[in-house]
Amino acid sequence: MSVRHLLLAATLLAAPAFASTPVNINTADATTLSQSLDGVGLAKAQAQAIIAWREANGPFSSADQLTEVKGIGPSLVERNRDAIQIDGGKASKPRSAKAGKAKKAPAAEEDG
C-alpha cells in the first residue's frame, strides 16, 4: 500500500472525529459546546460568547439566532445545523421565509 493510500485511509477514519455532536445550545456549558460543535472553541472564546449571549438574552429560539453571537457566522451555523438542538433534543430547522404561511388544502367535495 502506498503512502498516499495510507493518508487517505487515515483521513477517512478521522473524519467522524471532527463531526458535530448533538448539543442543546440552551443548556450546554462552554466545554460541551466547544467539544460538540465544529468550529466553536474555548480558545477562540466562542463557546463563552454563546453562554454570555444566552445569559443576557434568554434561550435561543433557533439555530440561526446564533449568528447574533460575536464570532459565530452563518457558515458555522450551517456546518453544525444538524447537531444544534434548542428544545428537548430536537434538531434546529433552518429559518424559512415561508415558515409562517401554511397552504390551505382544497376543500373536499361531498356527494350528497
C-alpha positions in Angstrom: 0.0 0.0 0.0 1.4 3.4 -0.9 1.8 6.3 1.5 -1.0 8.1 -0.4 -3.4 5.3 0.3 -2.5 5.2 3.9 -3.0 9.0 4.2 -6.4 8.7 2.5 -7.5 5.9 4.8 -6.4 7.8 7.9 -8.3 10.9 6.8 -11.4 9.0 6.1 -11.2 7.3 9.5 -10.6 10.5 11.3 -13.4 12.4 9.6 -16.1 11.3 12.1 -13.9 12.6 15.0 -14.4 16.1 13.6 -18.2 15.8 13.0 -20.6 17.7 15.2 -22.2 16.0 18.2 -25.8 16.9 19.1 -25.9 19.5 21.8 -28.7 21.7 23.3 -27.3 25.2 23.0 -29.7 26.5 25.7 -28.4 24.2 28.4 -24.8 23.2 27.5 -21.8 24.6 29.3 -18.9 26.1 27.4 -16.8 22.9 27.4 -19.6 20.9 26.0 -20.3 23.5 23.3 -16.7 23.6 22.2 -16.4 19.8 22.1 -19.7 19.3 20.3 -19.8 22.0 17.6 -17.3 22.0 14.8 -15.5 25.4 14.7 -16.5 26.5 18.2 -13.6 26.6 20.6 -12.8 27.7 24.1 -9.6 29.3 23.0 -11.5 31.5 20.5 -14.0 32.3 23.3 -16.9 31.4 21.0 -18.3 29.0 23.5 -18.1 31.5 26.3 -19.7 34.1 24.0 -22.7 31.7 23.4 -23.1 31.4 27.1 -22.9 35.1 27.7 -25.4 35.8 25.0 -27.8 33.2 26.4 -27.5 34.8 29.9 -28.1 38.3 28.6 -30.9 37.5 26.2 -32.5 34.3 27.3 -32.7 31.0 25.5 -32.1 30.7 21.8 -35.3 30.2 19.7 -33.5 29.0 16.6 -30.0 27.9 15.4 -30.0 31.0 13.2 -30.1 33.2 16.2 -26.5 32.0 17.0 -25.3 34.5 14.3 -26.1 37.3 16.8 -23.2 36.0 18.9 -19.9 37.7 18.2 -17.7 35.3 16.3 -20.5 33.0 15.1 -21.3 33.3 11.4 -23.9 31.7 9.1 -21.4 29.2 7.7 -20.6 27.9 11.2 -24.4 27.5 11.9 -24.9 25.7 8.6 -22.0 23.4 9.3 -23.5 22.4 12.7 -27.2 22.7 12.0 -28.0 19.0 12.4 -26.2 19.0 15.8 -27.7 22.2 17.2 -30.6 21.5 19.5 -32.8 24.1 21.0 -35.6 22.2 22.8 -35.9 18.8 24.1 -33.4 17.1 21.7 -35.0 18.4 18.5 -32.6 19.5 15.8 -33.0 23.1 14.8 -34.6 23.5 11.4 -33.4 26.3 9.0 -35.4 29.5 9.1 -37.6 29.8 6.1 -39.2 32.9 4.6 -42.4 30.9 4.2 -42.4 29.3 7.6 -45.5 31.1 8.9 -47.5 30.7 5.8 -49.3 27.3 5.5 -51.1 26.5 2.3 -54.8 25.7 2.6 -55.8 22.3 1.4 -58.5 22.3 -1.2 -61.9 21.6 0.2 -63.2 18.1 -0.5 -66.5 18.0 -2.3 -69.1 15.8 -0.6 -71.5 13.8 -2.6 -75.0 14.0 -1.1 
